[in-house]
């Protein structure tokens, strides 16, 4: 039988090459992972900012509507008070 024999330095060189290749693959995988996480975080941030802007615009619109209703109510009560006062004094 023919057995292939390798010296310790050949085996060490093969292991060293394998380790270097695995280290570079893991580094590449880590970089891809970091890029993916950063992309997800930036997209999430954009979505949250958009939602915050939409909510702010909705609050401003609601505030305008409330102000208009309040002004309308004040005008109605004022005109009612004026008509009651005029009716009271004109009789």
Helices and strands as residue ranges (DSSP letters): H 8-90
